[in-house]
């Protein structure tokens, strides 16, 4: 009976990337299946994901309010737990047919679905939830979860405060692909290389690129667009900007971005949790901007308090921020060192031990 890892690509690419990391690690220890619930035809859920993305772009204040205050809205928690799982009955049947010895969930949505299945007796396997964020969100606390893999001690403390027994929590840290840890010293005598990212959807890249046209430093820009559709759009935009046309490289979806992190003197990105953890492991300084309302804003606030990321100063343009950082090697070195302190390599040792202990005898 395999360990079944549940993931989804609805909404963002981060959950899938971390599920892939878990699959790669655990396959060396157990029979392991990676099940993506977003692969089944599911028009209502796809429509909901489309509405969610549109809300984040056009009316982020609505999502920010819901994210920060959902616990105060009567019946909202019951709706959240019970609205989407019935749309995944096909996934329920397919996962049950695998007869998993353990369910590992890498996303709050798949955790909600797995918890719903277990409470209705469809699945008997223990559920282990792998958190992947810098902040804490009470929506992670669900009644059928047997164990939590937390990323930080703050998450552990918050889980305990929300009633989760301490013996059901392990602080494992972020599980990052080993390629991001295997970095070599950057060359200091070359033209600075700035890496620009916007997650799997290419969030806000167009706005950032317009602003970067005013950068005065002799930097080269590598733009990871997240998907090929965004890459085509960005390429057309770059072609219209003479200041960037001859010093920009554009890529769509990149299966292994680790070499680009290792080569970058500065990463400009929205503060997705997985992207930042990978950057920290690569000792890549981060300039964070365009945080998605809710979860990324919460994570960014924590990392700013840790002095682990740079952000534009009040009334400072993006171009001026980039020029300021590239002219300050000491600040770039400090950011890289501080970020590196926040990630460790121990997750790859801790996680298989927790999974082995969680599988019923």
Wavefront OBJ file of the C-alpha trace (Angstrom):
o trace
v 0.000 0.000 0.000
v 1.606 3.269 -1.096
v 2.093 6.569 0.600
v -0.187 8.797 -1.478
v 0.770 12.451 -1.852
v -2.158 14.725 -2.652
v -1.571 17.949 -4.523
v -3.289 20.371 -6.876
v -2.333 22.921 -9.498
v -5.545 24.870 -9.100
v -4.620 28.453 -8.254
v -0.806 28.238 -8.090
v 2.178 26.063 -8.947
v 3.745 26.055 -5.466
v 1.767 23.108 -4.032
v 2.694 20.943 -7.003
v 6.395 21.791 -6.714
v 6.532 20.911 -3.038
v 4.545 17.710 -3.681
v 7.099 16.801 -6.324
v 9.863 17.363 -3.768
v 8.100 15.076 -1.287
v 7.561 12.416 -3.937
v 11.214 12.509 -4.896
v 12.324 12.147 -1.273
v 9.826 9.559 -0.079
v 10.119 7.334 -3.162
v 13.573 6.385 -1.905
v 12.006 5.029 1.306
v 8.451 3.843 0.527
v 6.193 2.917 -2.379
v 4.851 6.374 -3.209
v 2.133 7.742 -5.488
v 1.687 11.399 -6.454
v -1.977 12.205 -7.091
v -2.943 15.581 -8.573
v -6.632 16.257 -7.970
v -6.588 19.035 -10.583
v -6.078 16.563 -13.445
v -9.686 15.353 -13.397
v -12.378 17.236 -15.367
v -13.945 19.603 -12.887
v -15.554 22.643 -14.467
v -17.003 24.156 -11.233
v -13.651 24.046 -9.453
v -11.789 25.434 -12.473
v -14.308 28.270 -12.687
v -13.811 28.968 -8.983
v -10.024 29.062 -9.433
v -10.457 31.498 -12.325
v -12.662 33.760 -10.200
v -10.138 33.576 -7.362
v -7.274 34.645 -9.645
v -9.344 37.477 -11.091
v -10.237 38.646 -7.579
v -6.579 38.698 -6.531
v -5.646 40.853 -9.520
v -8.596 43.237 -9.743
v -10.158 43.394 -6.264
v -7.534 42.074 -3.832
v -9.207 43.862 -0.924
v -12.093 41.367 -1.101
v -9.801 38.352 -0.773
v -7.725 40.104 1.890
v -10.846 40.642 3.988
v -12.022 37.046 3.579
v -8.563 35.649 4.318
v -8.084 37.697 7.464
v -11.641 37.536 8.856
v -13.216 34.278 7.660
v -13.356 32.927 11.226
v -15.683 35.786 12.201
v -18.180 35.144 9.415
v -21.041 32.906 10.626
v -21.130 29.447 8.960
v -18.174 30.348 6.692
v -15.975 27.626 8.200
v -18.642 24.969 7.624
v -19.059 26.150 4.031
v -15.279 26.108 3.508
v -14.993 22.532 4.762
v -17.968 21.118 2.884
v -18.442 23.077 -0.342
v -15.615 21.838 -2.574
v -15.010 18.176 -1.487
v -18.185 16.805 -3.152
v -16.809 17.954 -6.519
v -13.897 15.527 -6.097
v -15.797 12.241 -5.882
v -13.886 10.802 -8.828
v -10.610 11.617 -7.082
v -12.002 10.029 -3.922
v -12.703 6.768 -5.754
v -9.312 6.742 -7.467
v -7.383 7.457 -4.267
v -9.380 4.853 -2.350
v -8.512 2.304 -5.054
v -4.830 2.916 -4.324
v -5.442 1.678 -0.765
v -2.935 4.143 0.670
v -1.163 3.371 3.904
v -0.888 7.111 4.518
v -2.109 10.333 2.907
v 0.369 13.220 2.728
v -1.313 16.507 1.819
v 0.712 19.454 0.543
v -2.034 22.057 0.188
v -4.881 23.400 2.320
v -7.406 22.483 -0.384
v -6.286 18.857 -0.639
v -6.222 18.687 3.159
v -9.832 19.868 3.269
v -10.776 17.224 0.696
v -8.893 14.396 2.459
v -10.356 15.355 5.824
v -13.867 15.272 4.331
v -13.222 11.823 2.852
v -11.919 10.444 6.148
v -14.743 11.866 8.258
v -17.208 10.065 5.968
v -15.361 6.756 6.253
v -14.174 6.607 2.644
v -10.532 6.544 3.734
v -9.044 5.033 6.866
v -5.405 6.019 6.335
v -3.731 8.580 8.598
v -3.396 12.077 7.148
v -0.116 13.973 7.471
v -0.169 17.620 6.433
v 2.979 19.311 5.130
v 2.710 23.029 5.756
v 4.584 25.282 3.386
v 4.424 28.905 4.426
v 6.194 31.399 6.636
v 3.070 32.393 8.548
v 0.243 30.504 10.252
v -3.341 30.188 9.020
v -6.055 28.564 11.185
v -7.667 27.040 8.079
v -4.945 24.367 8.255
v -6.520 22.967 11.427
v -8.910 20.211 10.399
v -10.363 17.441 12.581
v -9.187 14.395 10.619
v -5.505 15.379 10.421
v -3.210 13.034 12.351
v 0.118 14.868 12.124
v 1.493 18.214 10.995
v 4.895 18.878 9.448
v 5.467 22.522 10.365
v 8.015 24.776 8.716
v 8.721 27.030 11.699
v 8.510 26.998 15.482
v 5.955 29.824 15.209
v 3.633 27.498 13.294
v 4.118 24.788 15.919
v 3.215 27.223 18.708
v 0.134 28.428 16.825
v -1.034 24.895 16.110
v -0.761 24.110 19.816
v -2.683 27.306 20.629
v -5.447 26.084 18.296
v -5.769 22.797 20.147
v -3.409 20.478 18.261
v -1.463 18.250 20.710
v 2.276 18.889 20.647
v 3.012 15.206 19.941
v 1.162 15.542 16.629
v 3.469 18.292 15.362
v 7.006 18.057 13.993
v 9.011 21.102 12.961
v 10.650 19.755 9.816
v 11.384 22.995 7.976
v 10.987 23.518 4.249
v 11.666 20.548 1.993
v 13.687 22.045 -0.855
v 15.085 20.202 -3.865
v 18.773 19.457 -3.223
v 19.827 21.340 -6.372
v 19.080 24.620 -4.610
v 21.489 23.781 -1.786
v 24.319 22.858 -4.176
v 25.380 26.364 -5.130
v 28.846 27.642 -5.967
v 30.244 31.125 -5.201
v 29.048 33.809 -7.586
v 31.506 35.604 -9.823
v 31.932 39.214 -8.780
v 33.747 40.585 -11.825
v 30.919 40.135 -14.334
v 27.813 42.137 -15.216
v 25.209 41.688 -12.447
v 22.464 39.207 -13.250
v 18.955 40.022 -12.029
v 16.387 37.202 -11.979
v 12.736 38.229 -12.302
v 9.885 35.862 -11.415
v 6.132 35.984 -10.882
v 5.231 32.445 -9.868
v 3.604 29.855 -12.082
v 1.083 32.383 -13.394
v 3.612 35.114 -14.123
v 1.888 37.414 -11.633
v 2.525 41.154 -12.137
v 5.509 40.635 -14.448
v 4.265 43.211 -16.935
v 4.199 45.939 -14.268
v 7.674 45.033 -13.012
v 9.181 44.999 -16.494
v 7.836 48.458 -17.304
v 9.458 49.757 -14.123
v 12.790 48.012 -14.770
v 13.258 49.964 -18.004
v 14.562 52.829 -15.847
v 17.330 50.770 -14.138
v 20.666 52.535 -14.620
v 22.966 49.737 -13.450
v 24.518 47.651 -16.268
v 22.565 44.537 -15.285
v 21.264 41.672 -17.365
v 17.742 40.376 -16.698
v 16.607 36.757 -16.774
v 12.812 36.498 -16.707
v 11.195 33.201 -15.661
v 7.580 33.639 -16.740
v 6.140 30.459 -15.203
v 4.381 29.297 -18.364
v 4.838 29.588 -22.095
v 1.751 31.731 -22.633
v 3.149 34.395 -20.297
v 6.557 34.087 -21.951
v 5.097 34.988 -25.334
v 3.338 38.020 -23.876
v 6.455 39.166 -22.013
v 8.614 38.726 -25.132
v 6.279 41.026 -27.056
v 6.461 43.594 -24.261
v 10.277 43.470 -24.080
v 10.486 44.007 -27.829
v 8.753 47.366 -27.332
v 11.217 48.526 -24.630
v 14.604 49.475 -26.158
v 16.281 49.730 -22.734
v 15.606 46.025 -22.061
v 15.514 44.468 -25.518
v 19.213 43.569 -25.724
v 19.829 42.648 -22.104
v 16.930 40.315 -21.279
v 16.487 36.545 -21.533
v 12.955 35.139 -21.373
v 11.906 31.614 -20.406
v 8.511 29.993 -19.898
v 7.983 27.053 -17.560
v 11.325 25.837 -16.233
v 11.423 22.395 -14.653
v 14.667 23.083 -12.765
v 15.178 26.790 -11.999
v 18.014 26.111 -9.529
v 20.827 27.115 -11.961
v 19.133 30.468 -12.539
v 18.907 31.085 -8.806
v 22.562 30.185 -8.403
v 23.593 32.614 -11.145
v 21.495 35.532 -9.885
v 22.926 38.427 -7.905
v 19.386 39.528 -7.073
v 15.971 37.881 -7.340
v 12.928 40.105 -7.855
v 9.753 38.176 -7.150
v 6.393 38.093 -5.516
v 6.933 36.442 -2.116
v 5.646 32.943 -2.734
v 6.714 30.726 0.155
v 8.359 28.053 -1.996
v 10.185 30.566 -4.186
v 11.609 32.352 -1.159
v 12.692 29.119 0.524
v 14.485 28.084 -2.672
v 16.138 31.494 -2.937
v 17.295 31.346 0.684
v 18.736 27.868 0.155
v 20.579 29.188 -2.910
v 21.942 32.199 -0.984
v 20.176 34.441 -3.494
v 19.243 37.911 -2.177
v 15.538 38.679 -2.605
v 13.704 41.869 -3.469
v 10.044 41.084 -2.767
v 7.129 42.989 -4.222
v 3.559 42.509 -5.471
v 2.610 40.192 -2.599
v -0.682 38.437 -3.269
v -3.359 39.584 -0.831
v -3.723 37.422 2.263
v -1.231 34.604 2.573
v 1.735 36.213 0.789
v 1.241 39.506 2.608
v 1.285 37.625 5.920
v 4.434 35.712 5.013
v 6.168 38.832 3.743
v 5.464 40.662 6.998
v 7.232 37.894 8.938
v 10.263 37.865 6.635
v 10.561 41.653 6.714
v 10.612 41.445 10.514
v 13.387 38.860 10.155
v 15.311 41.265 7.856
v 15.547 38.442 5.322
v 14.150 40.216 2.251
v 14.414 43.681 0.741
v 11.379 45.711 -0.283
v 11.131 49.136 -1.917
v 11.290 52.010 0.530
v 8.254 54.318 0.822
v 7.843 56.289 -2.427
v 10.876 54.545 -3.945
v 10.563 53.306 -7.518
v 11.433 49.723 -8.362
v 14.252 50.868 -10.649
v 15.790 52.971 -7.885
v 15.536 50.053 -5.437
v 17.315 47.740 -7.872
v 20.060 50.304 -8.515
v 20.480 50.874 -4.777
v 20.843 47.163 -4.019
v 23.189 46.396 -6.912
v 25.461 49.219 -5.731
v 25.584 47.689 -2.234
v 27.317 44.267 -2.301
v 27.408 44.300 1.499
v 23.616 44.541 1.698
v 23.187 41.779 -0.880
v 25.569 39.572 1.109
v 23.680 40.323 4.335
v 20.324 39.422 2.754
v 21.727 36.170 1.368
v 23.266 35.186 4.700
v 20.114 35.997 6.683
v 17.910 34.053 4.294
v 20.233 31.074 4.452
v 19.857 31.026 8.239
v 16.093 30.488 7.878
v 16.308 27.221 5.923
v 18.086 24.001 6.735
v 18.936 20.675 5.136
v 17.477 18.600 7.966
v 13.987 18.279 6.450
v 15.164 15.469 4.167
v 16.163 13.452 7.258
v 13.246 14.333 9.538
v 10.353 13.814 7.105
v 10.930 10.116 6.250
v 11.213 9.359 9.966
v 7.851 11.021 10.681
v 6.179 9.228 7.779
v 7.561 5.858 8.895
v 6.287 6.419 12.432
v 2.865 7.531 11.141
v 2.199 4.482 8.936
v 0.056 1.967 10.851
v 1.865 -1.237 11.777
l 1 2 3 4 5 6 7 8 9 10 11 12 13 14 15 16 17 18 19 20 21 22 23 24 25 26 27 28 29 30 31 32 33 34 35 36 37 38 39 40 41 42 43 44 45 46 47 48 49 50 51 52 53 54 55 56 57 58 59 60 61 62 63 64 65 66 67 68 69 70 71 72 73 74 75 76 77 78 79 80 81 82 83 84 85 86 87 88 89 90 91 92 93 94 95 96 97 98 99 100 101 102 103 104 105 106 107 108 109 110 111 112 113 114 115 116 117 118 119 120 121 122 123 124 125 126 127 128 129 130 131 132 133 134 135 136 137 138 139 140 141 142 143 144 145 146 147 148 149 150 151 152 153 154 155 156 157 158 159 160 161 162 163 164 165 166 167 168 169 170 171 172 173 174 175 176 177 178 179 180 181 182 183 184 185 186 187 188 189 190 191 192 193 194 195 196 197 198 199 200 201 202 203 204 205 206 207 208 209 210 211 212 213 214 215 216 217 218 219 220 221 222 223 224 225 226 227 228 229 230 231 232 233 234 235 236 237 238 239 240 241 242 243 244 245 246 247 248 249 250 251 252 253 254 255 256 257 258 259 260 261 262 263 264 265 266 267 268 269 270 271 272 273 274 275 276 277 278 279 280 281 282 283 284 285 286 287 288 289 290 291 292 293 294 295 296 297 298 299 300 301 302 303 304 305 306 307 308 309 310 311 312 313 314 315 316 317 318 319 320 321 322 323 324 325 326 327 328 329 330 331 332 333 334 335 336 337 338 339 340 341 342 343 344 345 346 347 348 349 350 351 352 353 354 355 356 357 358 359 360 361
